[in-house]
Amino acid sequence: MRKIKKKSNKGFSGVSLSFRMNVLFISIFILFSLLILRLGYLQIVKGEEYVREVQRQEEVTVNTSAPRGRIYDRYGRILVDNEPQNAITYTRMPKTSQDEMLEIAKKLAKLIDMPTDRITIRDKQDFWILNHKEEAYSKVSKAEEKRIFEKYDDEKAAQAEIDKLVRERISDQELAELSDFDLEVLAIYREMTSGYFLSPQIIKSENVTDEEFARVSERLYELPGVNTTTDWKRVKLTPLAILGRTTVPSKGIPESKLNYYLARDYARNDRVGESYFEAQYEELLQGRKSVVKNVTNKKGEVIDTITTFAGEPGKDLVTTIDIELQKAAEEIVEKYLRELKTYGGSSLLDRAFFIMMNPNTGEILAMVGKKIEKDPETGKQYIADFSYGAFTTSYEVGSTVKAATLLMAYKEGVIEPGTVLIDQPIKLAGTNPKSSIFNRGGAIRMNDLAALERSSNSYMFQVALKLNGTSYRYNMGLRLKEDTLQRMRNGYAEFGLGVPTGIDLPNEVAGYKGILDRPGKILDLAIGQFDTYTPLQLAQYISTIANGGYRVQPRLLKEIHEPSADGKTLGPLVEEIQPKILNRISNSEKEINHVKQGLRRVYIGSQGTARAYFANAPYTAAGKTGTAETHYTGPIKERIGTYTINVAHVGFAPFDHPEVAYAVVIPWATTGDRYINQNSKIAREILDKYFELKYKYASSNISDQAVNKQILLPTSEEKIDENTKEQTVNE
């Protein structure tokens, strides 16, 4: 039988092995390539992020008290300062147990007098549980405990439910067993547990006596984590409310902003700006805390700390305020507010405002708000600072807006500079006649400048009708075009009336837009008796006319400086804030200058409404008075809707090259027909004071220059501690 030879697989096996080796090498190459790419990605793309993560684990922001930046007036006088005070802190280590902390709290309670007013019922319940664990948890039966754990998949959620039941079953009698000493221990323990690991937490910094400070300092060796240090408290050297307030450590961060600040490495009991200027510029004023790197052993225990950043105080801020002018203006406004309050018909009068600003830069030189309040306990009246009311409340401001009415009419092409109209009572169908105060029944030809000088209502009524495309006829019916009201409001808005001014302070309001329930209300809008405007809007409006048509954003921040090195001169200039132009009005320079001549005639014209107060001034100025018949909308609920009169005044000086623009508003000045002139008296007296101070500063070489600014003494010895209770203002 012939043998059949088997075909050899040797060649095939060799090819197969070679193929597998190639695949293996290619796979290894690909894997190594991916590994290299991944390492490159981690090092190049993610490297900095991981370094920061390591630093976050190793480096801890320490809750040291860095002084907030000081606040100065424009000439370098201190308005808000810091004062050092004793403080006791506690730093919790990762390995520290609750029992160890409680023991430290007990020792500390024997050395200091700890306030207990912040302790809540929940704090007491948790503290009672901590000291009576077995008794506390026996209040929940094993059967209840089993049902709760069967109900929840999450063990933490189940335990939280049990803890809630325990707290509910702790009786008032059991909580009442806590002694005064126990409550002090609780108050200390509460603060000790409120911070983060390795970050000092202030236990007490308010009213720490020298004796308490010394007692704790002597026993630090038996109080691990406790330290004695220096904290800073905020002190205001003026009651000016727009500077704002900071919180105190016992209050800490407001609950509404807690997450915002915690995300920015604040501690819960840090001081933060609570209102107005302090709140607006919190990021500049707040100092930067120190950062330490913790050195740990193999067990994770901290054996050393190295300071990697020593911390620094906050930036010093120079405001635009002239505090001497501010103080004088406050006294003048308060004087006339008290005087008006003695007149009949003043039952609703409770406030007055004055604003002075540089029309070219928007810098606020003085912002005054005064409000009469009654102490609920004594029944006595007092006058509170209500400066923030200048941009948080609004009122009808009367004829002060007539310059804007004319400029709007020029822009719309319904009249031109010099247009003559007949001042006469305006009678629309179904309404009572409306007239100028000086002309109740006659007919007087006058141009636009005379209309400003004499404050003609009739002229402005007819302008409003022309803006609607209507000419006046006696007893005419008025059909309002769809866009007339909005066009008028848009025109006033160009000057800043009825829109936010942009002031660098929180809570500004835009004013209230009246309800158009009949067409004739556009006549009221033209004389400032329909929509409401804030006193600050009024100042921005007259500034816009004074500077040639530019609406400039008003502001309180003038300069940012590094902290002073010697206490004699402000630190290096970081930034000088520049003016911000919001818009330019739609009028020519010729039209603006024409209206300014009319405002000048208000002060010096033979029939000017403010001639009696400004004709003899030793400087040139121009302005406009205003009286608005309106209805009360203030805090006395039962009097809302009562007929009353607001008075106002706007102006600027010097006439040819304005340095200042100003506004006065006295809401609800009278419920009668008595002529009120305190608005013009306030404007004149404060303007006199401005020029008096201007010459005084020049002769004394006091300058508001941005560099090499000397630190000057405060204008008074008044000190308002951060713990001082704010005066109540019922808006």
C-alpha positions in Angstrom: 0.0 0.0 0.0 1.4 3.4 -1.0 2.0 5.8 1.8 0.6 9.2 1.5 2.9 12.0 2.8 1.3 14.5 5.2 1.6 18.1 4.1 4.0 20.1 6.3 2.4 22.9 8.5 5.8 24.3 9.3 5.7 27.2 6.9 2.1 28.1 7.9 3.0 28.1 11.6 5.9 30.4 11.0 3.7 32.9 9.2 1.1 32.7 11.9 3.7 33.3 14.6 5.2 36.2 12.8 1.7 37.8 12.3 0.9 37.4 16.0 4.2 39.0 17.0 3.5 41.9 14.7 0.0 42.4 16.2 1.5 42.2 19.7 4.2 44.8 18.9 1.7 47.1 17.3 -0.7 46.7 20.3 2.2 47.4 22.7 3.2 50.5 20.6 -0.4 51.7 20.6 -0.8 51.2 24.3 2.5 53.0 25.1 1.5 55.8 22.7 -1.8 56.1 24.5 0.0 56.1 27.9 2.4 58.8 26.7 -0.5 60.8 25.4 -2.4 60.4 28.6 0.7 61.4 30.7 1.2 64.4 28.5 -2.4 65.4 28.9 -2.2 65.0 32.6 1.0 67.0 32.9 0.5 69.6 30.2 -3.3 70.1 30.2 -4.3 69.1 33.7 -1.0 69.7 35.5 -1.8 73.1 37.0 -5.3 72.0 38.1 -3.8 69.0 40.0 -1.1 71.2 41.5 -3.9 73.5 42.8 -5.8 70.5 44.1 -2.7 69.3 46.1 -2.2 72.9 47.4 -5.9 72.9 48.5 -5.2 69.8 50.5 -1.9 71.0 51.9 -2.4 74.8 52.1 -5.2 76.1 54.2 -6.6 79.7 54.2 -6.3 80.7 57.9 -9.1 82.7 59.4 -6.9 85.5 60.6 -8.4 88.9 61.0 -7.0 91.1 58.2 -8.0 94.8 58.7 -10.6 96.1 56.2 -9.5 99.0 54.1 -10.1 102.5 55.5 -12.6 104.8 53.9 -11.6 108.5 53.4 -13.3 111.6 52.1 -12.0 113.3 48.9 -9.4 115.3 50.8 -8.0 112.4 52.9 -10.1 112.8 56.1 -10.9 109.4 57.6 -14.5 108.4 57.5 -14.4 104.8 58.5 -11.5 103.3 60.5 -10.4 100.1 62.3 -9.6 99.7 65.9 -7.7 96.7 67.3 -9.3 94.6 70.0 -8.5 91.4 71.9 -9.6 88.1 70.5 -9.6 84.5 71.5 -9.5 81.8 68.8 -9.7 78.1 68.5 -8.1 75.9 65.7 -9.6 72.4 65.3 -7.3 69.6 64.3 -8.5 66.7 62.2 -7.9 64.2 64.9 -9.6 66.2 67.7 -12.7 64.4 69.1 -15.9 66.0 70.3 -15.2 65.0 73.8 -11.8 66.7 73.7 -13.3 69.9 72.3 -16.0 69.8 75.0 -13.3 69.5 77.7 -11.5 72.5 76.2 -14.8 74.5 76.1 -15.3 73.7 79.8 -11.8 75.0 80.7 -12.3 78.1 78.6 -15.7 78.9 80.2 -14.0 79.2 83.6 -11.6 81.9 82.2 -13.9 84.1 80.1 -17.4 85.5 80.3 -19.1 84.2 77.2 -22.3 85.7 75.9 -25.1 83.2 75.5 -27.6 85.3 73.5 -26.9 83.5 70.2 -27.8 80.1 71.5 -30.8 78.5 69.8 -33.2 75.8 71.0 -31.6 73.4 68.5 -28.2 74.2 70.0 -29.5 73.3 73.5 -31.0 70.1 72.3 -27.8 69.0 70.5 -25.8 69.9 73.6 -28.1 68.0 75.9 -27.8 64.9 73.6 -24.0 65.3 73.7 -23.9 65.2 77.4 -26.7 62.5 77.8 -26.2 60.2 74.9 -27.5 57.0 76.4 -30.5 58.7 78.0 -31.2 60.7 74.8 -31.3 57.8 72.4 -33.3 55.7 74.8 -36.2 58.0 73.9 -36.5 56.2 70.6 -37.4 52.5 71.0 -35.6 49.7 69.2 -38.8 49.0 67.2 -39.0 52.6 66.0 -35.4 52.5 65.2 -35.8 49.3 63.1 -38.8 50.8 61.2 -36.8 53.9 60.4 -33.8 52.0 59.0 -36.2 49.9 56.9 -37.8 53.0 55.6 -34.5 54.7 54.4 -31.9 53.2 52.0 -29.4 55.8 53.2 -28.1 55.2 56.7 -27.3 58.9 57.2 -30.9 59.8 56.3 -32.2 57.2 58.8 -29.9 58.5 61.5 -31.0 62.1 60.9 -34.7 61.0 61.3 -33.8 59.3 64.6 -31.9 62.4 65.8 -34.9 64.5 64.9 -37.2 62.3 67.0 -34.8 62.5 69.9 -34.7 66.3 69.8 -38.5 66.4 69.7 -38.8 64.3 72.8 -36.4 66.3 74.9 -38.6 68.1 77.4 -38.4 71.8 78.3 -37.7 70.7 81.8 -34.7 68.7 80.7 -33.4 71.8 78.8 -34.0 74.0 81.8 -31.6 71.9 83.8 -28.7 73.5 81.8 -27.0 75.8 84.2 -25.6 79.2 83.3 -22.1 77.6 83.2 -23.4 74.9 80.9 -24.8 77.6 78.6 -21.4 79.4 78.5 -19.8 76.0 77.7 -22.4 75.5 74.9 -21.8 79.0 73.5 -18.0 78.4 73.3 -18.5 74.8 71.9 -20.9 76.2 69.3 -18.2 78.6 68.0 -15.5 75.9 68.1 -17.5 73.6 65.8 -18.6 76.3 63.3 -15.3 76.5 61.5 -13.2 74.3 59.3 -10.3 72.0 60.3 -7.0 73.8 60.7 -8.5 77.2 60.4 -8.7 79.5 63.5 -12.2 80.3 64.5 -13.0 83.4 66.6 -14.5 82.3 69.9 -14.8 85.8 71.3 -13.6 89.1 70.0 -16.2 91.6 71.3 -15.6 93.0 74.7 -12.7 90.7 75.6 -11.3 92.3 78.7 -7.5 92.6 79.3 -8.0 90.3 82.4 -9.7 87.6 80.3 -7.0 88.0 77.6 -4.3 87.5 80.2 -5.9 84.6 81.9 -6.3 82.7 78.7 -2.8 83.6 77.5 -1.3 82.2 80.8 -3.1 78.8 80.3 -2.6 78.2 76.6 -0.5 75.1 77.4 -3.6 73.4 78.8 -5.9 74.6 76.0 -4.7 72.9 72.8 -5.9 74.8 69.7 -6.8 77.9 71.7 -4.9 81.1 71.0 -5.0 84.8 72.0 -4.6 87.3 69.1 -5.7 90.7 67.8 -9.0 91.3 65.9 -10.2 94.5 64.3 -13.5 96.3 64.8 -15.1 98.8 62.4 -15.5 102.3 63.6 -17.4 105.1 61.7 -16.4 108.7 62.3 -19.6 110.0 60.7 -23.2 108.9 60.9 -23.5 109.2 57.1 -25.7 106.1 56.3 -24.6 105.7 52.6 -21.2 104.6 53.8 -23.0 101.4 55.0 -22.2 99.0 57.8 -20.4 95.7 58.2 -21.7 92.7 60.1 -20.0 91.8 63.4 -18.5 88.4 64.2 -21.4 87.5 66.4 -23.7 87.9 63.4 -21.3 86.9 60.6 -22.3 86.5 57.0 -26.0 87.2 56.3 -27.9 83.9 55.6 -29.0 85.2 52.2 -25.4 85.5 51.0 -23.8 82.6 52.9 -23.1 80.3 50.0 -21.7 83.2 47.9 -19.1 84.2 50.5 -18.3 80.6 51.6 -17.4 79.9 48.0 -14.9 82.8 48.2 -13.0 81.4 51.3 -14.9 83.5 53.8 -15.5 82.1 57.3 -19.1 82.1 58.7 -18.3 84.7 61.3 -16.3 87.1 59.0 -17.2 90.7 58.9 -18.7 91.6 55.5 -20.2 94.7 54.0 -23.8 94.7 54.9 -25.1 97.8 53.2 -24.4 100.6 50.7 -20.7 101.6 50.2 -19.3 98.8 52.5 -21.3 96.2 50.6 -20.7 97.6 47.1 -16.9 97.5 47.5 -16.6 94.5 49.7 -14.1 92.8 47.4 -11.8 95.8 47.7 -12.2 96.5 51.3 -11.9 93.0 52.6 -8.3 92.0 53.4 -6.7 88.8 52.2 -6.2 86.1 54.9 -2.9 84.3 55.5 -2.3 80.9 54.0 -0.3 78.1 55.7 1.0 74.8 54.5 0.5 71.9 57.0 3.3 69.4 57.4 2.0 66.0 58.4 3.6 62.7 59.6 2.8 59.2 58.3 -0.2 59.1 60.6 -1.7 62.2 59.0 -1.0 64.3 62.1 0.0 67.9 61.7 3.5 68.4 63.1 4.2 71.8 61.7 2.8 74.7 59.7 4.6 76.9 57.3 3.2 80.3 56.3 3.1 80.6 52.5 1.2 83.9 52.4 1.2 86.3 55.2 -2.1 88.0 54.3 -2.7 91.7 53.7 -5.1 94.5 54.7 -7.9 95.5 52.3 -7.5 98.4 49.9 -8.1 102.0 51.2 -10.9 103.8 49.3 -11.2 107.5 48.8 -14.8 108.7 48.3 -16.0 111.7 46.3 -17.6 113.1 49.5 -16.4 116.4 51.0 -17.3 115.6 54.6 -17.0 119.2 55.8 -19.5 120.3 53.1 -21.6 117.2 53.9 -21.8 118.1 57.5 -22.7 121.7 56.8 -25.4 120.7 54.3 -26.9 118.3 56.9 -27.1 121.0 59.5 -28.8 123.4 57.0 -31.3 120.8 55.8 -32.1 119.8 59.3 -32.6 123.4 60.4 -35.2 124.1 57.7 -36.9 120.7 58.2 -37.4 121.6 61.8 -38.6 125.1 60.9 -41.1 123.8 58.4 -42.4 121.3 60.9 -43.5 124.2 63.1 -45.9 125.5 60.4 -49.5 124.7 60.1 -50.3 122.0 57.6 -47.0 120.1 58.2 -48.5 117.0 59.7 -47.3 114.8 56.9 -43.9 116.4 56.5 -41.1 114.1 57.7 -38.2 114.3 55.3 -36.0 116.5 53.1 -33.1 115.8 50.7 -30.2 117.6 49.1 -27.7 116.4 46.5 -24.6 118.2 45.2 -22.4 116.7 42.5 -19.8 117.7 39.9 -21.7 117.8 36.6 -18.6 117.0 34.6 -17.4 113.9 36.5 -20.4 112.6 38.3 -18.6 112.8 41.7 -21.1 113.2 44.6 -19.8 116.0 46.9 -22.7 115.7 49.4 -25.8 113.5 49.7 -28.1 114.5 52.5 -31.3 112.9 53.6 -33.0 113.8 56.9 -36.1 112.1 58.3 -38.1 112.9 61.5 -38.8 109.8 63.5 -40.5 109.1 66.9 -38.9 106.9 69.5 -41.6 104.2 70.3 -40.5 104.0 73.9 -40.2 107.6 74.9 -42.5 109.2 72.3 -39.8 111.8 71.6 -38.9 112.8 68.1 -35.4 112.6 66.6 -33.9 113.2 63.2 -32.3 110.2 61.5 -29.9 110.1 58.6 -31.8 109.1 55.5 -29.2 109.8 52.9 -29.9 106.6 51.0 -33.5 107.8 50.5 -32.0 110.1 47.9 -31.9 107.1 45.5 -34.3 104.6 47.1 -37.4 106.8 47.3 -39.1 109.0 44.6 -41.5 111.9 44.5 -43.3 114.3 42.1 -40.9 117.2 41.7 -43.0 119.8 40.0 -41.7 122.6 37.7 -38.1 121.7 38.1 -38.5 119.4 35.0 -39.6 122.2 32.7 -36.2 122.7 31.2 -36.3 119.1 30.0 -39.8 119.6 28.7 -38.6 122.5 26.5 -35.5 120.6 25.2 -37.7 117.6 24.4 -40.0 119.9 22.4 -37.1 121.4 20.4 -35.8 117.9 19.7 -39.3 116.8 18.5 -39.6 119.9 16.3 -42.9 121.1 17.8 -41.4 124.4 19.0 -38.1 126.2 18.5 -36.0 128.4 20.7 -37.9 131.7 21.1 -41.4 130.4 20.3 -44.1 132.6 21.7 -47.3 131.2 23.1 -50.2 132.6 25.1 -50.2 131.9 28.8 -53.9 131.3 29.6 -56.0 128.8 31.5 -56.2 125.5 29.6 -59.7 124.0 29.5 -60.2 120.5 28.1 -63.7 119.0 27.7 -65.0 117.5 30.9 -62.2 118.9 33.1 -61.6 121.9 35.3 -59.3 124.7 33.9 -55.6 124.3 34.6 -53.4 127.4 34.7 -50.2 129.0 35.9 -50.0 130.2 39.5 -49.4 133.8 38.4 -52.2 133.9 35.8 -55.5 132.3 36.8 -57.7 134.1 34.2 -55.9 136.4 31.8 -53.9 136.0 28.6 -50.2 136.8 28.5 -47.9 136.5 25.5 -44.5 135.0 26.4 -41.6 133.1 24.9 -39.9 130.0 26.2 -37.4 131.8 28.3 -40.1 133.9 30.1 -42.0 130.6 30.6 -39.0 129.2 32.5 -38.4 132.4 34.4 -42.0 132.7 35.6 -42.6 129.0 35.6 -45.5 129.0 33.2 -47.7 125.9 33.5 -49.8 126.9 30.6 -46.9 127.2 28.2 -45.8 123.6 29.1 -49.4 122.3 28.8 -49.5 123.6 25.3 -46.1 122.1 24.5 -47.4 118.7 25.7 -50.4 119.1 23.4 -48.1 119.9 20.5 -46.1 116.8 21.3 -49.3 114.9 20.7 -49.8 116.7 17.4 -52.6 118.8 18.8 -53.1 122.6 18.9 -55.0 124.0 21.9 -58.6 125.2 21.5 -60.9 126.1 24.4 -62.9 123.2 25.8 -61.4 120.8 23.2 -61.6 117.1 23.4 -58.3 115.3 23.6 -57.5 112.1 21.8 -54.1 110.8 22.8 -51.9 109.3 20.1 -50.7 105.8 21.0 -47.0 106.8 21.3 -47.2 110.2 22.9 -46.8 109.2 26.5 -43.9 106.9 25.8 -42.2 109.5 23.6 -42.4 112.0 26.4 -41.1 109.5 29.0 -38.2 108.6 26.6 -37.4 112.3 26.3 -37.2 112.7 30.1 -35.2 109.5 30.4 -32.4 111.1 28.2 -31.8 113.4 31.2 -32.0 110.5 33.7 -35.5 111.2 34.9 -37.5 108.0 35.5 -34.5 105.6 34.9 -31.7 104.4 37.2 -28.8 106.9 37.4 -26.2 104.2 37.7 -25.0 105.3 41.2 -22.4 102.8 42.6 -24.6 101.9 45.5 -27.2 99.0 45.8 -31.0 99.3 46.0 -31.5 102.2 43.6 -35.1 102.7 42.4 -36.2 104.1 39.0 -39.3 105.9 40.3 -43.0 105.3 39.8 -44.8 105.7 36.5 -48.2 107.2 36.8 -51.3 105.5 35.5 -52.8 107.2 32.5 -56.5 107.0 33.3 -57.3 110.1 31.2 -55.5 111.8 28.3 -55.1 115.1 30.2 -52.5 113.5 32.4 -49.8 114.2 29.8 -50.2 117.9 30.8 -49.3 117.0 34.3 -46.3 115.0 33.1 -45.0 118.1 31.4 -44.9 120.0 34.7 -43.6 117.2 36.9 -46.9 116.2 38.5 -47.4 112.7 37.2 -44.4 110.4 37.3 -42.1 110.3 40.3 -38.3 110.8 40.3 -35.6 110.3 43.0 -33.7 113.3 44.3 -30.6 111.8 42.7 -32.3 111.6 39.3 -33.1 115.3 39.7 -29.4 116.1 40.3 -28.3 114.0 37.3 -30.9 115.8 35.1 -29.7 119.3 36.0 -26.1 118.1 35.7 -26.8 117.0 32.1 -28.0 120.5 31.2 -25.1 122.2 33.1 -22.3 120.2 31.3 -23.7 120.7 27.8 -25.9 117.6 27.4 -23.9 114.7 28.7 -25.6 112.3 31.2 -22.8 111.3 33.5 -23.0 108.4 35.9 -23.0 109.6 39.6 -20.6 107.9 41.9 -19.1 107.8 45.4 -15.8 106.0 44.6 -13.0 108.4 43.6 -9.7 106.5 44.2 -8.4 103.1 45.2 -5.1 103.0 47.3 -2.8 100.5 48.8 -2.8 100.7 52.6 -0.8 103.5 54.1 2.7 102.6 55.2 3.3 105.5 57.6 -0.2 106.6 58.6 0.6 110.1 57.3 0.2 109.7 53.6 -2.2 107.5 51.7 -0.6 104.4 50.1 0.3 104.1 46.4 -2.5 104.9 44.0 -4.0 101.7 42.5 -6.7 103.3 40.4 -8.3 106.7 39.9 -11.9 106.2 38.8 -12.8 107.9 35.5 -16.1 109.6 34.6 -18.6 107.5 32.7 -20.9 109.1 30.1 -24.1 107.2 29.8 -25.6 109.1 26.9 -25.9 112.6 25.3 -29.3 114.3 24.9 -30.6 114.8 21.4 -30.2 118.6 21.4 -27.8 121.0 19.8 -25.4 123.0 21.9 -27.3 126.1 20.8 -30.6 124.7 22.2 -29.0 123.7 25.5 -27.4 127.1 25.9 -30.7 128.8 25.1 -32.4 126.9 27.9 -29.6 127.6 30.3 -30.2 131.3 29.7 -33.8 130.7 30.8 -32.6 129.0 34.0 -30.3 132.0 34.6 -33.3 134.3 34.4 -35.0 132.2 37.1 -32.3 133.5 39.5 -31.8 137.0 38.3 -34.7 137.9 36.1 -37.1 140.6 37.3 -39.9 138.0 37.6 -37.7 135.0 38.4 -39.2 132.6 40.9 -35.8 132.3 42.8 -34.7 135.9 42.3 -35.3 136.8 46.0 -32.7 134.2 47.0 -30.0 134.3 44.3 -30.0 137.8 42.6 -27.5 139.1 45.1 -25.2 136.0 45.1 -21.5 136.8 44.8 -21.2 134.1 42.1 -23.2 133.3 39.0 -25.7 130.5 39.1 -28.8 129.2 37.4 -31.7 126.9 38.3 -35.3 126.1 38.6 -37.9 125.9 41.4 -40.6 123.4 41.6 -44.0 122.9 43.4 -46.0 119.8 42.9 -49.6 119.3 43.9 -49.9 115.7 44.8 -51.3 113.1 47.2 -49.5 111.5 50.2 -47.9 108.1 49.8 -45.8 107.9 52.9 -45.7 105.6 56.0 -48.8 106.9 57.8 -51.3 104.4 56.3 -54.4 106.2 57.4 -53.3 109.4 55.7 -52.5 107.9 52.3 -54.2 109.9 49.5 -54.3 113.1 51.4 -53.8 116.3 49.3 -50.3 117.7 49.9 -47.6 119.7 48.2 -44.0 118.8 47.4 -41.4 121.5 46.8 -38.1 121.1 45.0 -35.2 123.1 43.5 -32.4 122.4 41.0 -29.4 124.5 39.9 -25.8 124.7 38.9 -22.9 127.1 39.4 -20.8 129.0 38.2 -23.0 129.7 35.2 -20.4 129.8 32.5 -18.2 126.9 33.8 -20.3 124.8 36.1 -18.4 123.1 39.0 -21.4 121.9 40.9 -25.0 120.9 40.2 -27.6 120.4 43.0 -31.1 119.3 43.8 -33.4 119.9 46.8 -36.6 117.9 47.4 -39.0 118.4 50.3 -41.9 115.9 50.0 -45.3 116.6 51.6 -44.2 120.0 52.9 -47.7 121.2 53.5 -51.3 120.1 53.3 -52.4 123.7 52.9 -51.9 126.6 50.4 -49.0 128.2 52.3 -46.1 129.3 50.0 -43.0 127.3 50.9 -39.6 128.7 50.1 -37.3 126.6 52.2 -36.3 124.7 49.1 -34.6 127.8 47.7 -33.2 128.8 51.0 -31.5 125.4 51.4 -30.0 125.6 47.9 -28.6 129.1 48.5 -27.1 128.5 51.9 -25.4 125.3 50.9 -24.1 126.8 47.6 -22.7 129.7 49.7 -21.0 127.1 51.9 -19.5 125.3 48.9 -17.8 128.5 47.7 -16.7 129.4 51.2 -15.0 126.0 51.6 -13.5 126.2 48.1 -11.6 129.4 49.0 -10.7 127.9 52.4 -9.2 124.8 50.9 -7.2 126.8 48.4 -5.8 129.1 51.1 -4.9 126.1 53.3 -3.3 124.1 50.4 -5.9 121.3 51.0 -6.1 119.4 47.7 -8.1 116.4 46.4 -5.1 115.3 44.2 -4.8 111.6 43.7 -1.1 111.1 44.6 0.8 112.1 47.7 -2.5 112.8 49.5 -2.0 113.6 53.1 -4.2 111.8 55.7 -6.1 114.5 57.6 -7.9 114.4 60.9 -11.6 113.7 61.0 -13.9 116.7 61.1 -15.4 115.5 64.5 -14.6 113.3 67.4 -17.7 111.3 67.0 -17.2 107.5 66.9 -19.9 105.0 66.0 -18.9 101.5 67.0 -19.9 98.6 64.8 -22.1 97.3 67.6 -24.1 100.6 67.8 -27.7 100.0 66.9 -28.9 101.7 63.8 -31.5 104.4 64.1 -34.9 103.2 62.8 -36.1 104.8 59.6 -39.8 104.1 58.7 -39.7 104.7 54.9 
